[in-house]
Amino acid sequence: MDFRAELDSPLFTHFISHYSHPTGPDLLGRTEPFFEWQESRRQAGLWPYSRSLESAPTPECGVRSETGTARQGLNFGSQDYLSLSTHPAVMEAAQRAIQDYGLHSAGSAMLGGNTTPALMLEKALAEHLQMPHVALFSTGWGAGFGVIVGLVRPDDHVVLDALSHACLQQGAAAATPNVSRVPHLNNRAMKRKLQEIRARDTRNGVLVVTEGLFSMDSDVPRLEELQAICHEFGATLLVDVAHDLGALGPQGTGSLGLQEMLGKVDLVMGAFSKTFATNGGFVATRSPSVRQFIRIMGGPHIFSNALLPMQAAVVLESLRIVRSEEGAALRAKAQENSLALRAAFQARGVKCLGEPSNVVPVQVGDAKVARLAAKKLFERDIFANLVEYPAVRLRESRFRMQVMSAHTLEQVQRAAAGVCDAMDEARAEVEVRPSATRAARHDGRAQAEL
Ligand SMILES: Cc1ncc(COP(=O)(O)O)c(C=O)c1O
């Protein structure tokens, strides 16, 4: 299909944000313009989202598009960083838990839904993080939203790194109108913002929010300095370690371990869904009262069914592996894959953002090129997620490739070659000069401000 005649149509020029604030009295009917736009992308093969896997998230697997096209190929789009979701010991732990506890948690953790594996997991995580009190949530999203909504009241302030995850942004917006964003990873801007808040308000709380590893950019904050700035201004620091815990650092302690900050950050939250082979999340604190407050006052813990016993058992076994020699070897293999993937892109003159981690963000820039390239990549039987505005800044579309320990170097080379070829072909079709797209500016402006 030749798209040249369509390049200036909404198929290529519109983003989700064009449709995200419909107006008018008909709540249901006003969803239709978005659906029509999305459907036109789907039918043109330009909607690379909501695909389904037809097997476990292994390096080679079957993938079906939302319109039903099935392909078999190379998977660089799953968040099973240490490939633990198919690890025999983890699968056995899941089966044992199903036999011992059944399938269901059968209640909120407050009302009978807590289980023995969940209690064991709280203890194991507390040791791993050197934070004695842990509250579990049935999703990482709920942990991020719940910790903010649990602690912050309308007179308080939340200051977020501008690229913080949606669960943190939405938690902040639900908790208080006093929400600020500072440029990504900019500790000086954070200090200025806290100074400014404290100059007019010493009576209320300030929560500062960042991540251990930003998953769209693969970059990391300087945590010791940030924690010190927070304490200077009587603010509390929350770090979301969803992407780095287990996957990076000594014994899988993530950025906290790498920066010798274990047990030294005010609040830590995370998700099990990247490295620990199942869904779920947690908040860790040094204070028993903070733990109880977040559980009862942060909606998702009390008003949502607890983590399944099978999920808790899976995380527990995954954590045992993460901390073992085997875990170190799996991390080393993932790191080898990540470095090889970056090197393969560099050899073709394609820029990857950030630092080596399981996430390899491949800069595309121009949205038209990115949409076409994503289509071509799928047709080449390579699966990598396209990330577009507003999930990233405008003109900074990218492929977010995710390496797993189970990938081979041959698969890594094949994937990089496929992505580069798809991008080259797409660029030629869109007739955008490579320099204009590859050098898309990375200026740290908040996506929310655009
Ligand atoms: C930084 C971050 N925090 C929280 C979450 C939410 O975790 P989950 O998808 O496990 O609910 C995610 C996952 O998308 C994430 O990337």
The ligand as a Tripos MOL2 file, in Angstrom:
@<TRIPOS>MOLECULE
LIG
   16    16     1     0     0
SMALL
NO_CHARGES

@<TRIPOS>ATOM
      1 C1          7.3500    3.2670   36.1250 C.3       1 LIG1
      2 C2          6.1130    2.4380   36.2180 C.ar      1 LIG1
      3 N1          5.3930    2.4760   37.3490 N.ar      1 LIG1
      4 C3          4.2800    1.7610   37.4920 C.ar      1 LIG1
      5 C4          3.8220    0.9420   36.4810 C.ar      1 LIG1
      6 C5          2.5550    0.1870   36.6610 C.3       1 LIG1
      7 O1          2.8100   -1.1600   36.8410 O.3       1 LIG1
      8 P1          1.8050   -2.2900   36.3640 P.3       1 LIG1
      9 O2          1.7520   -2.2380   34.8710 O.co2     1 LIG1
     10 O3          2.4570   -3.5330   36.8510 O.co2     1 LIG1
     11 O4          0.4950   -2.0360   37.0000 O.co2     1 LIG1
     12 C6          4.5570    0.8320   35.3080 C.ar      1 LIG1
     13 C7          4.1390   -0.0830   34.2330 C.2       1 LIG1
     14 O5          3.6250    0.2630   33.2300 O.2       1 LIG1
     15 C8          5.7120    1.6190   35.1530 C.ar      1 LIG1
     16 O6          6.4080    1.6000   34.0250 O.3       1 LIG1
@<TRIPOS>BOND
     1     1     2 1
     2     2     3 ar
     3     2    15 ar
     4     3     4 ar
     5     4     5 ar
     6     5     6 1
     7     5    12 ar
     8     6     7 1
     9     7     8 1
    10     8     9 2
    11     8    10 1
    12     8    11 1
    13    12    13 1
    14    12    15 ar
    15    13    14 2
    16    15    16 1
@<TRIPOS>SUBSTRUCTURE
     1 LIG1         1 GROUP 0 **** ****
